[in-house]
Amino acid sequence: MMTRLFTPRPRLGEGFRVPIAGRWRFAGRRSAAVLVAAAVLVAGCVGATATPVSIPPGATGEIGPADSGSVRESPTTEPAATFPLSLTDDQGTQVDLPAQPQKIVSLTPAVTETLFAIGAGDRMVGKVEDIAKYPPAADAVPIVATYQGVDVEKIVSLGADLVIADANGLTPQTAIDQLRRANVPVLAIYASDVQGVLDDIELVGDAVGEGPAARDLTASMQAGLDQVAAATQGLDAPRAFYEIDATKEIYGPQKGSFIEGLIGLAGGTPITADAGAPDIPLEKLVAADPEVIVLGDAAYGTTPAIVAKRPGWGTMTAVKTGAIRPADDVLITRPGPRLVDGLVSLAIAIHPELKDAFPSPVPAESPAASGGP
């Protein structure tokens, strides 16, 4: 049985996309509480001349090695969870796991990355299709879901003893319900903000019996987030618009969303659509007058020259000054182990003067290069 997966309009998402106007665009991610940037800022600030900082590499090592002066929490000494185990997922559902899962299915690309990062990737028997094809070690895992739907019957036939799903529409609720009726444990997660990303990584770690590794990962990520926030603290915060798509309507972060919080951490003043309305009218964007436009859709052919030629855009400060810059959309919008990489990409786009302040993130493979639609 194939349960349909995609929604008719793009919403702020985690890197899995639906076909809109001939290109892939986001599905998933509802409006959530605004990330309070001060919660992850550390003491001290930098002036107009950036002081180099080092970013802990975490499990992926994507942003380069940390030096001896980097801030990193000590590895956790908390023992792994014991089974049988009962957990509460982000929907408030109790998930009972009689034994450590050995046949795991991931229905979000971020969870796939997390499972490999914490050492549980070899227990995956199914995954959602990932246009970025990351990590490469996941290539051999069978695809059981695409933008067209979730193959519930295939998941059941694989003998899955844990499915980790998206709780905000990327995985349709009908598929979650069908799996649960088939007595397959489903952990449904949805990170509404940066802290939620870290919490969900730890929740996934507990569910698969890799809690200590998950907490080591989140400690490293938190240190990296703190250092990027410290590097941008004290700088001017230009009005910044993150463009998800503008082939027809103009899509950007919603008010109170995950990406709004990231823009704040990256040293920008976010320009957003209204909560519940991911598209922003041109008139509102012109009135907001972005000083920086960050092109999340750069990988799909959008260039500064294209933006500058759009009717009505020429009055914006960012267009007049040429402050239209690409960023790695997959890294920025995927709530997983490479979150710090995404924040670095966003910070460099908003503040090019920081390009030497920390190692540049390794770009995610583009959908075109990876063979995605």
VENSUL-V863147 format. One record per backbone hydrogen bond with DSSP energy under -0.5 kcal/mol. CO is the residue of the C=O (numbers start at 1). NH is the residue of the N-H. If there is no record, write none. Layout:
co:CO nh:NH
co:CO nh:NH
//
This chain:
co:1 nh:3
co:1 nh:152
co:1 nh:153
co:2 nh:4
co:3 nh:150
co:16 nh:27
co:18 nh:20
co:18 nh:25
co:20 nh:23
co:23 nh:20
co:25 nh:18
co:26 nh:11
co:35 nh:37
co:36 nh:39
co:37 nh:40
co:37 nh:41
co:38 nh:41
co:48 nh:50
co:49 nh:47
co:50 nh:52
co:54 nh:56
co:57 nh:60
co:57 nh:61
co:57 nh:62
co:61 nh:64
co:62 nh:362
co:67 nh:70
co:70 nh:72
co:85 nh:97
co:87 nh:89
co:87 nh:95
co:89 nh:92
co:93 nh:89
co:94 nh:96
co:95 nh:87
co:95 nh:97
co:96 nh:98
co:97 nh:84
co:97 nh:85
co:103 nh:161
co:103 nh:162
co:104 nh:125
co:104 nh:126
co:105 nh:107
co:105 nh:164
co:106 nh:128
co:108 nh:112
co:109 nh:113
co:110 nh:114
co:111 nh:115
co:112 nh:116
co:113 nh:117
co:114 nh:118
co:115 nh:120
co:115 nh:121
co:116 nh:119
co:120 nh:123
co:121 nh:124
co:123 nh:104
co:126 nh:106
co:127 nh:144
co:127 nh:145
co:129 nh:131
co:130 nh:133
co:135 nh:138
co:136 nh:139
co:137 nh:140
co:138 nh:141
co:142 nh:127
co:142 nh:144
co:144 nh:151
co:145 nh:129
co:146 nh:149
co:147 nh:6
co:149 nh:146
co:150 nh:3
co:150 nh:152
co:151 nh:155
co:152 nh:156
co:153 nh:157
co:154 nh:158
co:155 nh:160
co:156 nh:159
co:162 nh:105
co:163 nh:165
co:163 nh:187
co:164 nh:107
co:165 nh:189
co:166 nh:169
co:170 nh:172
co:171 nh:169
co:172 nh:175
co:172 nh:176
co:173 nh:177
co:174 nh:178
co:175 nh:179
co:176 nh:180
co:177 nh:181
co:178 nh:182
co:179 nh:184
co:180 nh:183
co:183 nh:185
co:185 nh:163
co:186 nh:188
co:187 nh:165
co:187 nh:189
co:188 nh:90
co:188 nh:91
co:189 nh:167
co:190 nh:192
co:193 nh:197
co:194 nh:198
co:195 nh:199
co:196 nh:200
co:197 nh:201
co:198 nh:202
co:199 nh:203
co:200 nh:204
co:201 nh:205
co:202 nh:206
co:203 nh:207
co:204 nh:208
co:205 nh:210
co:206 nh:209
co:207 nh:101
co:210 nh:214
co:211 nh:215
co:212 nh:216
co:213 nh:217
co:214 nh:218
co:215 nh:219
co:216 nh:220
co:217 nh:221
co:218 nh:222
co:219 nh:223
co:220 nh:224
co:221 nh:225
co:222 nh:226
co:223 nh:227
co:224 nh:228
co:225 nh:229
co:226 nh:42
co:226 nh:230
co:227 nh:231
co:228 nh:232
co:229 nh:233
co:232 nh:235
co:233 nh:46
co:236 nh:238
co:238 nh:269
co:239 nh:291
co:239 nh:292
co:240 nh:271
co:241 nh:243
co:241 nh:294
co:242 nh:244
co:243 nh:296
co:243 nh:297
co:245 nh:251
co:249 nh:248
co:249 nh:251
co:250 nh:280
co:251 nh:244
co:251 nh:245
co:253 nh:273
co:254 nh:257
co:256 nh:32
co:257 nh:261
co:258 nh:262
co:259 nh:263
co:260 nh:264
co:261 nh:265
co:262 nh:266
co:263 nh:268
co:264 nh:267
co:268 nh:270
co:269 nh:240
co:270 nh:272
co:273 nh:255
co:274 nh:277
co:278 nh:252
co:281 nh:285
co:282 nh:286
co:283 nh:287
co:284 nh:288
co:285 nh:289
co:285 nh:290
co:290 nh:318
co:292 nh:241
co:292 nh:294
co:293 nh:295
co:293 nh:325
co:294 nh:243
co:294 nh:296
co:295 nh:298
co:295 nh:327
co:297 nh:300
co:297 nh:302
co:298 nh:301
co:303 nh:307
co:304 nh:308
co:305 nh:309
co:307 nh:310
co:310 nh:313
co:313 nh:316
co:316 nh:320
co:317 nh:321
co:318 nh:322
co:318 nh:323
co:322 nh:324
co:323 nh:293
co:323 nh:325
co:325 nh:295
co:327 nh:329
co:328 nh:332
co:329 nh:333
co:330 nh:334
co:333 nh:335
co:334 nh:336
co:336 nh:339
co:338 nh:342
co:339 nh:343
co:340 nh:344
co:341 nh:345
co:342 nh:346
co:343 nh:347
co:344 nh:348
co:345 nh:349
co:346 nh:350
co:347 nh:351
co:351 nh:354
co:352 nh:355
co:354 nh:357
co:354 nh:358
co:357 nh:53
co:366 nh:370
co:367 nh:371
co:367 nh:372
co:368 nh:371
//
